[in-house]
């Protein structure tokens, strides 16, 4: 098959790998059948092009648009590079889309931008009417001079209309808020901008700069120029947020069934979907709603205030009742959960609300609050349009009423977990109510049903049946391609140290054994070592214990990691201590001598709080007859995926080489029977398990020394064992 035909048309290089060619053919067939695809491929399998190439070819033939999306910035840059390579060989129209917040030249919020845009368009429409009327007036003037009395009479009416319009335009410019950049978009010739835009694949930064220099709004130009494109590159929220998705498809000029979506790092889709589905209502919003209603002269204000005030009282009473001795003083600046869910009946906050409410019925009062909130919101929008306010005011009554209505309905639905949060501010402890979505498929299943087809790709999607269940996929095509680089250039050691259960982490003997294994891994690495831990606290513990010659770097929570990463990769004998749940464990490449060895210490189970237990219960009810389904779906499999992602940070090309070290007996083959359910060895894919080499802690250094010596990796004499 030639590159001009079939699934390889948009492949930008000479020949694909054999497995790449196979994957492209299978994906092309699945798209024809409108079938979703789960595509797992280890680093080096060329997943992006294997997915994107057939998607673009099919979309071009079938009149569809491809949307490729990720939640990792580095992957967005890779998409741009791949799209540029494709475009250089076979032109495609591509837009790289980013949220308004990072592209606005005048730094206004979404609501204000919307009102500014509407007002600016109104102004331009009026000016266009003036131009048309002036042309008409000139024609009538010429006719009246030729003696046409009807033309003279009609000209008078046109002149009156012109006067009215010019008065209105003058008032708009003096009193109403308009956006000068968007005005230029509508009134100037933007052909040069679009010719530049589609001549190559432009980054959001390039678009911003080009528009800024031309005094245009690049964000609105993108929206107006997206119709008919071949490829859109965007973030997850453009597809996972229902409101944004609806607008995004409208800008594309496509119905959902005309979209082929490619999700990269698709093992993250479940968590991202859960985040997009979660709703919150802060105490300060309730306070704002009460204040707003006290100043409102409307018969609906009293019942609206009655129901919102009752919910606020219930919220405060609920979190105050949760405090024991000293708990209030211990509340920090980050949100902390207060458990309100009940195994039987309604949650504590709902019960407190029903007890605090007095009136004819909270449902009727909520209906009044919603209606009044919608009217007030319209008034605020009109006031901003008319220039009566300089910012577009939000309506806390509408926000509060909508949330309370949803809370009372959704808090008892399967998969919804009601929770209260508290944190400390300058004015004291405040609270919020939150509806946490436990089942991601409540978001993703309707999306996948709407789209023409979806390709979900990642290095860690297996076991496929779990991914299908969690995301709500029906009979997808599944395929997996393991390591493609030479096996002799990598080693994976499972070190038989004591399991780092929470009860053993403080044991000095355990710390001595684990610390010794880490020190040996670093010492016998000819270059840099990555060390991942179950938490930042554990990373810091072993950072302070480390006494080797390599330079230690500590990644800390709340501190930007990119500068630290750059310092680390610039070194040639260093070890980076970080959390496996941090930003450096996936979606970040450490190519060649950026890092030679990666160490995962312990099994990085997430903090098992009330939310995680709620997720386990929801998964158990939805997916399993046995008692282990909740734990397996919610905890063990995501944890092993995290571990596998970390192991993939090294050995990133055919010429690269390195060692992956798993320090904890739960990773070993030899202990799997003795450990039973505690062993995570069986949760790795078969071909990865086969590469695990069980080793005693004192033998790790010898194994690594021999491996790196066989590859002649040492610049000087290797360390003595």
Secondary structure, 3 states (H helix, E strand, C coil): CCCCCHHHCCCCCCCCCHHHHHHHHHHHHHHHCCCCEEEEECCCCCHHHHHHHHHHHHHHHHCCEEEEEECCHHHHHHHHHHHHHHHHHCCCCEEECCCHHHCCCCCCCHHHHHHHHHHHHHHHHHHHHHHHHHHHHHHHHHHHHCCCHHHHHHHHHHHHHHHHHHHHHHHHHHHCCCCHHHHHHHHCCCHHHHHHHCCCCCCHHHHHHHHHHCCCCHHHHHHHHCCCCCEEEEECHHHHCHHHHHHHHHHHCCCHHHEEEEECCHHHHHHHHHHHHCEEEEHHHHHHHHHHHHCCCCCHHHHHHHHHHHHHHHHHHHHHHHCCCCHHHHCCCCCEEEECCCCCCCCHHHHHHHHHCCCCCHHHHHHHHHHHHHHHHHHHHHHHHCCCCCCCCCCHHHHHHHHHHHHHHHCCCCCEEEEEEEEEECCEEEEEEEEEECCCHHHHHHHHHHCCEEEEEECCCCCHHHHHHHHCCCCCEEEEECCCCCHHHEEEEEECCCCCCCCCCCCHHHHHHHHHHHHHHHHCCCCCEEEEECCHHHHHHHHHHCCCCCEEEECCCCCCHHHHHHHHHHCCCEEEEEECCCCCCCCCCCCHHHCCEEEEECCCCCCCCHHHHHHHHHHHHHHCCCCCHHHHHHHHHHHHHHHHHHHCCCCCCCCCCEEEEEECHHHCCCCHHHHHHHCCHHHCCHHHHHHEEEECHHHHHHHHHHHHHHCCCCCCCCCCC
